Amino acid sequence: MTPSKKEGCFCEKCRACCKREPGWFLPGEIAIAAKFLKLAETEFIETYCAEHVEDGIRALSPAQKKNQAECIFLSKDELCDIHEVKPHECRKVYGCQGASRHRRLREIIRRAWR
């Protein structure tokens, strides 16, 4: 069964992605996620984001939980606490699909941060 692009997929492989590495935001999504949590954008970044620098380009994703690899927004019941405003990469890449799709999307997101 193909996951719904609107609803996302909650299979074990997709939940494993959230446990392995948070997906990246597009630049404009930070303000939306901050507003969703009723925080200033700077407070959201300081509290909930991790910075990634590749080839001199800075991008942001949700931080990982302390001493763990999983996304800070992954709840105890393995659901996303910010599902409605989750990062672009989380909305578009499914763990139950091929890794090449993930690599292509990561490159698109990285270029958007230029």
DSSP file (Angstrom, degrees, kcal/mol; ACC not computed):
  #  RESIDUE AA STRUCTURE BP1 BP2  ACC     N-H-->O    O-->H-N    N-H-->O    O-->H-N    TCO  KAPPA ALPHA  PHI   PSI    X-CA   Y-CA   Z-CA
    1    1 A M              0   0    0      0, 0.0     0, 0.0     0, 0.0     0, 0.0   0.000 360.0 360.0 360.0 129.5    0.0    0.0    0.0
    2    2 A T        -     0   0    0      1,-0.1     3,-0.1     7,-0.0     0, 0.0  -0.628 360.0-113.2 -79.2 132.2    1.4    3.4   -1.0
    3    3 A P        -     0   0    0      0, 0.0     2,-0.4     0, 0.0     6,-0.2  -0.317  30.5-108.9 -64.2 147.8    1.4    5.9    1.8
    4    4 A S  B  >  -A    8   0A   0      4,-0.7     4,-2.9     1,-0.1     0, 0.0  -0.638  16.7-144.6 -76.4 129.3   -0.9    9.0    1.5
    5    5 A K  T  4 S+     0   0    0     -2,-0.4    -1,-0.1     1,-0.2     4,-0.1   0.821 100.4  48.2 -64.1 -29.5    1.1   12.1    0.9
    6    6 A K  T  4 S+     0   0    0      1,-0.1    -1,-0.2     2,-0.1    -2,-0.0   0.920 122.8  29.0 -76.7 -45.0   -1.4   14.0    3.0
    7    7 A E  T  4 S-     0   0    0      1,-0.2    -2,-0.2    84,-0.0    -1,-0.1   0.744  99.3-140.7 -90.5 -25.5   -1.5   11.7    6.0
    8    8 A G  B  <  -A    4   0A   0     -4,-2.9    -4,-0.7    83,-0.1     2,-0.4  -0.295  24.8 -77.5  87.3-179.6    2.0   10.2    5.9
    9    9 A C        -     0   0    0     -6,-0.2    86,-0.1    -2,-0.1    -7,-0.0  -0.957  28.8-171.4-123.4 140.1    2.9    6.7    6.6
   10   10 A F        +     0   0    0     -2,-0.4    -1,-0.1     4,-0.1    -2,-0.0   0.067  39.7 133.7-118.5  22.8    3.2    5.1   10.1
   11   11 A C  S  > S-     0   0    0      1,-0.1     4,-2.5     4,-0.0     5,-0.2  -0.209  72.7-100.9 -69.2 167.9    4.7    1.8    9.2
   12   12 A E  H  > S+     0   0    0      1,-0.2     4,-2.0     2,-0.2     5,-0.1   0.873 122.1  53.1 -58.9 -40.4    7.7    0.5   11.2
   13   13 A K  H  > S+     0   0    0      2,-0.2     4,-1.0     1,-0.2    -1,-0.2   0.886 110.9  46.8 -64.7 -38.1   10.2    1.5    8.5
   14   14 A C  H  > S+     0   0    0      2,-0.2     4,-1.1     1,-0.2     3,-0.4   0.905 111.6  49.6 -71.1 -41.1    8.9    5.1    8.5
   15   15 A R  H  X S+     0   0    0     -4,-2.5     4,-1.0     1,-0.2    -1,-0.2   0.843 104.3  61.3 -64.8 -31.4    8.9    5.3   12.3
   16   16 A A  H  X S+     0   0    0     -4,-2.0     4,-1.2    -5,-0.2     3,-0.3   0.844  96.2  60.1 -63.0 -32.9   12.5    4.0   12.2
   17   17 A C  H >X S+     0   0    0     -4,-1.0     4,-2.6    -3,-0.4     3,-0.5   0.915 102.9  51.2 -59.8 -42.4   13.5    7.1   10.2
   18   18 A C  H 3< S+     0   0    0     -4,-1.1    53,-3.0     1,-0.2    -1,-0.2   0.757 111.2  48.7 -66.7 -24.5   12.3    9.3   13.1
   19   19 A K  H 3< S+     0   0    0     -4,-1.0    50,-0.3    -3,-0.3    -1,-0.2   0.666 116.1  43.0 -86.2 -18.5   14.4    7.2   15.4
   20   20 A R  H << S-     0   0    0     -4,-1.2    -2,-0.2    -3,-0.5    -3,-0.2   0.849 129.0 -16.3 -97.2 -42.0   17.5    7.4   13.2
   21   21 A E     <  -     0   0    0     -4,-2.6    -1,-0.3    -5,-0.2    49,-0.1  -0.849  64.6-116.2-168.6 125.8   17.7   11.0   12.0
   22   22 A P        -     0   0    0      0, 0.0     2,-0.1     0, 0.0    -4,-0.1  -0.352  37.8-112.4 -64.3 146.6   15.2   13.9   11.9
   23   23 A G        -     0   0    0      1,-0.1     2,-0.2    64,-0.1    65,-0.1  -0.375  34.8-103.5 -74.8 159.4   14.2   15.2    8.5
   24   24 A W        -     0   0    0     37,-0.2    65,-2.0    63,-0.1    66,-0.3  -0.601  25.6-130.5 -90.0 145.9   15.3   18.7    7.4
   25   25 A F        -     0   0    0     35,-2.6    35,-0.4    -2,-0.2    -1,-0.1  -0.533  18.1-122.4 -81.0 153.5   13.1   21.8    7.3
   26   26 A L    >>  -     0   0    0     -2,-0.2     3,-1.6    33,-0.1     4,-0.5  -0.648  40.4-101.2 -82.2 157.7   12.8   24.1    4.2
   27   27 A P  T >4 S+     0   0    0      0, 0.0     3,-1.0     0, 0.0     4,-0.4   0.866 119.9  48.8 -52.1 -44.7   13.8   27.7    5.2
   28   28 A G  T 3> S+     0   0    0      1,-0.2     4,-0.8     2,-0.1     3,-0.2   0.604  96.8  72.4 -74.0 -11.0   10.2   29.0    5.4
   29   29 A E  H <> S+     0   0    0     -3,-1.6     4,-2.5     1,-0.2    -1,-0.2   0.698  80.6  71.7 -79.2 -18.7    9.0   26.1    7.6
   30   30 A I  H <X S+     0   0    0     -3,-1.0     4,-2.5    -4,-0.5    -1,-0.2   0.941  98.8  46.9 -62.3 -47.3   10.9   27.3   10.7
   31   31 A A  H  > S+     0   0    0     -4,-0.4     4,-2.3     1,-0.2    -1,-0.2   0.877 112.6  51.0 -62.8 -37.7    8.5   30.2   11.3
   32   32 A I  H  X S+     0   0    0     -4,-0.8     4,-2.2     2,-0.2    -1,-0.2   0.922 111.9  45.7 -66.5 -45.4    5.5   28.0   10.8
   33   33 A A  H  X S+     0   0    0     -4,-2.5     4,-1.7     2,-0.2    -2,-0.2   0.894 112.4  51.8 -65.6 -39.7    6.7   25.4   13.3
   34   34 A A  H  <>S+     0   0    0     -4,-2.5     5,-2.9    -5,-0.2     4,-0.3   0.932 110.5  47.9 -62.0 -45.5    7.5   28.1   15.8
   35   35 A K  H ><5S+     0   0    0     -4,-2.3     3,-1.4     3,-0.2    -1,-0.2   0.899 106.9  57.3 -61.9 -40.5    4.1   29.6   15.5
   36   36 A F  H 3<5S+     0   0    0     -4,-2.2    -1,-0.2     1,-0.3    -2,-0.2   0.869 112.6  40.8 -57.2 -38.5    2.5   26.2   15.9
   37   37 A L  T 3<5S-     0   0    0     -4,-1.7    -1,-0.3    -3,-0.2    -2,-0.2   0.349 115.7-117.8 -92.2   5.2    4.3   25.8   19.2
   38   38 A K  T < 5S+     0   0    0     -3,-1.4     2,-0.3    -4,-0.3    -3,-0.2   0.905  71.2 130.4  59.0  44.8    3.6   29.5   20.1
   39   39 A L      < -     0   0    0     -5,-2.9    -1,-0.2    -6,-0.1     2,-0.1  -0.881  65.6-103.2-123.4 155.7    7.2   30.4   20.2
   40   40 A A     >  -     0   0    0     -2,-0.3     4,-2.5     1,-0.1     5,-0.2  -0.491  39.5-114.3 -68.3 150.3    9.4   33.1   18.7
   41   41 A E  H  > S+     0   0    0      1,-0.2     4,-2.4     2,-0.2     5,-0.2   0.896 116.5  50.4 -56.5 -43.1   11.4   31.8   15.8
   42   42 A T  H  > S+     0   0    0      1,-0.2     4,-2.5     2,-0.2    -1,-0.2   0.892 110.6  49.4 -64.2 -39.2   14.7   32.3   17.6
   43   43 A E  H  > S+     0   0    0      2,-0.2     4,-2.3     1,-0.2     5,-0.3   0.900 110.1  51.3 -66.1 -40.6   13.4   30.5   20.7
   44   44 A F  H  X S+     0   0    0     -4,-2.5     4,-3.0     2,-0.2     5,-0.4   0.934 112.1  46.6 -60.4 -46.6   12.2   27.6   18.5
   45   45 A I  H  X S+     0   0    0     -4,-2.4     4,-1.6     1,-0.2    -2,-0.2   0.933 114.8  45.9 -62.3 -47.4   15.6   27.3   16.8
   46   46 A E  H  < S+     0   0    0     -4,-2.5    -1,-0.2     1,-0.2    -2,-0.2   0.857 123.0  34.9 -64.3 -36.0   17.5   27.5   20.1
   47   47 A T  H  < S+     0   0    0     -4,-2.3    -2,-0.2    -5,-0.2    -1,-0.2   0.858 132.6  18.3 -88.6 -38.8   15.3   24.9   21.8
   48   48 A Y  H  < S+     0   0    0     -4,-3.0    15,-2.8    -5,-0.3     2,-0.3   0.420 101.5  85.6-121.2   0.4   14.3   22.5   19.1
   49   49 A C  E  <  -B   62   0B   0     -4,-1.6     2,-0.4    -5,-0.4    15,-0.1  -0.778  48.3-156.8-115.4 154.1   16.7   22.7   16.1
   50   50 A A  E     -B   61   0B   0     11,-2.9    11,-2.0    -2,-0.3     2,-0.4  -0.935  21.9-130.9-117.9 145.9   20.0   21.3   15.0
   51   51 A E  E     -B   60   0B   0     -2,-0.4     2,-0.4     9,-0.2     9,-0.2  -0.787  16.9-167.1-100.2 140.3   22.2   23.0   12.5
   52   52 A H  E     -B   59   0B   0      7,-2.9     7,-2.8    -2,-0.4     2,-0.5  -0.996   0.9-167.6-124.9 128.1   23.7   21.2    9.5
   53   53 A V  E     +B   58   0B   0     -2,-0.4     2,-0.4     5,-0.2     5,-0.2  -0.967  14.0 165.3-120.5 118.7   26.5   22.8    7.5
   54   54 A E  E >  S-B   57   0B   0      3,-2.3     3,-2.2    -2,-0.5    -2,-0.1  -0.996  72.9 -12.4-133.0 126.8   27.4   21.2    4.1
   55   55 A D  T 3  S-     0   0    0     -2,-0.4    -1,-0.1     1,-0.3     3,-0.1   0.844 129.4 -54.8  52.3  37.2   29.5   22.9    1.5
   56   56 A G  T 3  S+     0   0    0      1,-0.2     2,-0.5     0, 0.0    -1,-0.3   0.523 111.7 123.2  77.7   5.6   29.1   26.2    3.4
   57   57 A I  E <   -B   54   0B   0     -3,-2.2    -3,-2.3     2,-0.0     2,-0.5  -0.886  51.6-147.9-104.4 128.5   25.3   25.9    3.3
   58   58 A R  E     +B   53   0B   0     -2,-0.5     2,-0.3    55,-0.3    -5,-0.2  -0.823  22.1 171.5 -97.5 128.6   23.5   26.0    6.7
   59   59 A A  E     -B   52   0B   0     -7,-2.8    -7,-2.9    -2,-0.5     2,-0.4  -0.910  19.6-137.3-131.3 160.5   20.3   24.0    7.1
   60   60 A L  E     +B   51   0B   0    -35,-0.4   -35,-2.6    -2,-0.3    -9,-0.2  -0.920  21.4 167.3-123.3 146.8   18.1   23.2   10.1
   61   61 A S  E     -B   50   0B   0    -11,-2.0   -11,-2.9    -2,-0.4   -37,-0.2  -0.897  49.9 -75.4-138.8 168.9   16.3   20.1   11.3
   62   62 A P  E     -B   49   0B   0      0, 0.0   -13,-0.3     0, 0.0   -14,-0.1  -0.412  59.0-108.3 -60.9 148.0   14.6   19.1   14.6
   63   63 A A        -     0   0    0    -15,-2.8     9,-2.6     1,-0.1     2,-0.3  -0.236  29.9-110.1 -70.4 166.4   17.3   18.3   17.2
   64   64 A Q  B     -C   71   0C   0      7,-0.2     7,-0.2     8,-0.1     3,-0.1  -0.735  39.3 -95.9 -95.2 150.0   17.9   14.8   18.4
   65   65 A K    >   -     0   0    0      5,-2.9     3,-2.2    -2,-0.3    -1,-0.1  -0.307  59.5 -77.1 -61.9 150.0   16.9   13.8   21.9
   66   66 A K  T 3  S-     0   0    0      1,-0.3    -1,-0.2     3,-0.1     3,-0.1  -0.244 114.8  -3.5 -55.2 128.6   19.7   13.9   24.4
   67   67 A N  T 3  S+     0   0    0      1,-0.2     2,-0.3    -3,-0.1    -1,-0.3   0.723 122.3  89.2  59.4  25.7   22.1   11.0   24.0
   68   68 A Q  S <  S-     0   0    0     -3,-2.2    -1,-0.2     2,-0.1    -4,-0.1  -0.898  73.9-134.2-140.4 169.0   19.9    9.5   21.3
   69   69 A A  S    S+     0   0    0     -2,-0.3     3,-0.1   -50,-0.3    -1,-0.1   0.622  70.9 106.6 -97.0 -17.4   19.5    9.7   17.6
   70   70 A E  S    S-     0   0    0      1,-0.1    -5,-2.9    -6,-0.1   -51,-0.3  -0.235  80.1 -90.6 -74.4 155.2   15.7   10.1   17.5
   71   71 A C  B >   -C   64   0C   0    -53,-3.0     3,-1.7    -7,-0.2    -7,-0.2  -0.267  26.9-128.6 -61.1 139.8   13.9   13.3   16.7
   72   72 A I  T 3  S+     0   0    0     -9,-2.6    -1,-0.1     1,-0.3    -8,-0.1   0.730 108.8  55.5 -61.9 -22.8   13.0   15.5   19.6
   73   73 A F  T 3  S+     0   0    0    -10,-0.3     8,-3.1   -25,-0.1     2,-0.6   0.371  77.1 111.0 -94.6   4.5    9.4   15.6   18.4
   74   74 A L  B <   -D   80   0D   0     -3,-1.7     6,-0.2     6,-0.2    -4,-0.0  -0.709  62.5-143.9 -81.2 118.5    8.9   11.8   18.4
   75   75 A S    >   -     0   0    0      4,-3.4     3,-2.0    -2,-0.6    -2,-0.1  -0.206  25.9-100.1 -78.6 171.2    6.5   11.0   21.2
   76   76 A K  T 3  S+     0   0    0      1,-0.3    -1,-0.1     2,-0.1    -2,-0.0   0.800 126.3  53.5 -61.6 -29.3    6.5    8.0   23.4
   77   77 A D  T 3  S-     0   0    0      2,-0.1    -1,-0.3     1,-0.0     3,-0.1   0.191 122.9-108.5 -91.9  18.0    3.8    6.4   21.3
   78   78 A E  S <  S+     0   0    0     -3,-2.0     2,-0.3     1,-0.2    -2,-0.1   0.825  77.7 127.6  61.6  38.3    6.0    7.0   18.2
   79   79 A L        -     0   0    0     -6,-0.1    -4,-3.4   -64,-0.0     2,-0.5  -0.838  66.2-102.5-116.0 159.7    3.9    9.8   16.7
   80   80 A C  B >   -D   74   0D   0     -2,-0.3     3,-1.3    -6,-0.2    -6,-0.2  -0.718  18.6-154.6 -86.9 122.7    5.1   13.2   15.6
   81   81 A D  T 3  S+     0   0    0     -8,-3.1    -1,-0.1    -2,-0.5     3,-0.1   0.696  99.4  36.6 -68.5 -18.9    4.3   16.0   18.1
   82   82 A I  T >  S+     0   0    0     -9,-0.2     3,-2.2     1,-0.1     4,-0.4  -0.097  75.2 140.4-121.2  34.6    4.4   18.5   15.3
   83   83 A H  G X   +     0   0    0     -3,-1.3     3,-1.1     1,-0.3    -1,-0.1   0.837  68.5  57.3 -47.4 -43.0    2.9   16.3   12.6
   84   84 A E  G 3  S+     0   0    0      1,-0.3    -1,-0.3    -4,-0.2    -2,-0.1   0.758 124.0  23.0 -63.2 -24.9    0.8   19.2   11.1
   85   85 A V  G <  S+     0   0    0     -3,-2.2    -1,-0.3   -52,-0.1    -2,-0.2   0.048  88.3 148.7-130.3  24.7    3.9   21.3   10.5
   86   86 A K    <   -     0   0    0     -3,-1.1     5,-0.1    -4,-0.4    -3,-0.1  -0.131  58.6 -73.7 -62.2 160.8    6.7   18.7   10.4
   87   87 A P     >  -     0   0    0      0, 0.0     4,-1.7     0, 0.0     3,-0.5  -0.104  40.3-114.2 -57.3 151.5    9.7   19.3    8.2
   88   88 A H  H  > S+     0   0    0      1,-0.3     4,-1.7     2,-0.2     3,-0.2   0.892 116.5  54.8 -51.4 -46.4    9.4   19.0    4.4
   89   89 A E  H  > S+     0   0    0    -65,-2.0     4,-2.3     1,-0.2    -1,-0.3   0.880 106.5  51.4 -60.4 -38.0   11.7   16.0    4.3
   90   90 A C  H  4 S+     0   0    0     -3,-0.5    -1,-0.2   -66,-0.3    -2,-0.2   0.834 111.2  48.6 -67.6 -32.3    9.5   14.2    6.8
   91   91 A R  H  < S+     0   0    0     -4,-1.7    -1,-0.2    -3,-0.2    -2,-0.2   0.767 120.6  34.9 -76.9 -25.2    6.4   14.9    4.7
   92   92 A K  H  < S+     0   0    0     -4,-1.7     2,-0.5    -5,-0.2    -2,-0.2   0.693 105.6  66.4-107.2 -21.9    8.0   13.7    1.4
   93   93 A V     <  -     0   0    0     -4,-2.3     2,-0.4    -5,-0.2    -1,-0.1  -0.879  58.3-165.9-109.1 133.5   10.3   10.8    2.3
   94   94 A Y    >   -     0   0    0     -2,-0.5     3,-1.9     4,-0.2     8,-0.1  -0.949  22.7-139.2-116.4 137.0    9.1    7.5    3.5
   95   95 A G  T 3  S+     0   0    0     -2,-0.4   -81,-0.1     1,-0.3    -1,-0.1   0.718 104.1  63.4 -64.1 -20.5   11.4    4.9    5.0
   96   96 A C  T 3  S+     0   0    0      2,-0.1    -1,-0.3   -85,-0.0     2,-0.2   0.341  97.3  72.2 -88.0   7.6    9.4    2.2    3.2
   97   97 A Q  S <  S-     0   0    0     -3,-1.9     5,-0.1     1,-0.1    -4,-0.0  -0.670  99.3 -67.4-113.0 173.8   10.6    3.8   -0.2
   98   98 A G    >>  -     0   0    0     -2,-0.2     4,-0.8     1,-0.1     3,-0.6  -0.191  33.6-127.5 -64.7 150.4   14.0    3.7   -1.8
   99   99 A A  H 3> S+     0   0    0      1,-0.2     4,-2.2     2,-0.2     5,-0.2   0.749 104.2  69.2 -67.9 -25.5   17.0    5.6   -0.4
  100  100 A S  H 3> S+     0   0    0      1,-0.2     4,-2.3     2,-0.2    -1,-0.2   0.871  95.6  54.4 -64.4 -34.8   17.6    7.3   -3.7
  101  101 A R  H <> S+     0   0    0     -3,-0.6     4,-2.3     1,-0.2    -1,-0.2   0.909 107.7  50.8 -62.0 -41.5   14.4    9.4   -3.2
  102  102 A H  H  X S+     0   0    0     -4,-0.8     4,-2.5     2,-0.2    -2,-0.2   0.932 110.0  48.7 -62.0 -47.4   15.8   10.5    0.2
  103  103 A R  H  X S+     0   0    0     -4,-2.2     4,-1.8     1,-0.2    -2,-0.2   0.902 111.9  49.1 -61.6 -42.4   19.1   11.6   -1.3
  104  104 A R  H  X S+     0   0    0     -4,-2.3     4,-1.9     1,-0.2    -1,-0.2   0.927 113.1  46.5 -63.6 -44.9   17.5   13.6   -4.1
  105  105 A L  H  X S+     0   0    0     -4,-2.3     4,-2.6     1,-0.2     5,-0.2   0.896 108.6  54.9 -66.8 -40.0   15.1   15.3   -1.7
  106  106 A R  H  X S+     0   0    0     -4,-2.5     4,-2.6     1,-0.2    -1,-0.2   0.899 108.4  49.9 -59.7 -40.3   17.9   16.1    0.8
  107  107 A E  H  X S+     0   0    0     -4,-1.8     4,-2.2     2,-0.2    -1,-0.2   0.899 109.6  50.5 -65.9 -40.6   19.9   17.8   -2.1
  108  108 A I  H  X S+     0   0    0     -4,-1.9     4,-1.6     2,-0.2    -2,-0.2   0.924 113.1  46.1 -62.2 -44.3   16.8   19.9   -3.1
  109  109 A I  H  X S+     0   0    0     -4,-2.6     4,-1.1     2,-0.2    -2,-0.2   0.917 110.2  53.2 -65.5 -43.2   16.3   21.0    0.5
  110  110 A R  H >< S+     0   0    0     -4,-2.6     3,-0.7     1,-0.2     4,-0.3   0.912 109.1  49.4 -58.7 -43.0   20.0   21.8    0.9
  111  111 A R  H >< S+     0   0    0     -4,-2.2     3,-1.3     1,-0.2    -1,-0.2   0.836 103.0  61.4 -65.7 -32.4   19.9   24.0   -2.2
  112  112 A A  H 3< S+     0   0    0     -4,-1.6    -1,-0.2     1,-0.3    -2,-0.2   0.785  98.7  57.9 -65.1 -26.0   16.8   25.8   -0.9
  113  113 A W  T <<        0   0    0     -4,-1.1   -55,-0.3    -3,-0.7    -1,-0.3   0.553 360.0 360.0 -81.5  -7.4   18.9   27.0    2.1
  114  114 A R    <         0   0    0     -3,-1.3    -1,-0.2    -4,-0.3    -2,-0.1   0.524 360.0 360.0 -57.5 360.0   21.5   28.8   -0.1
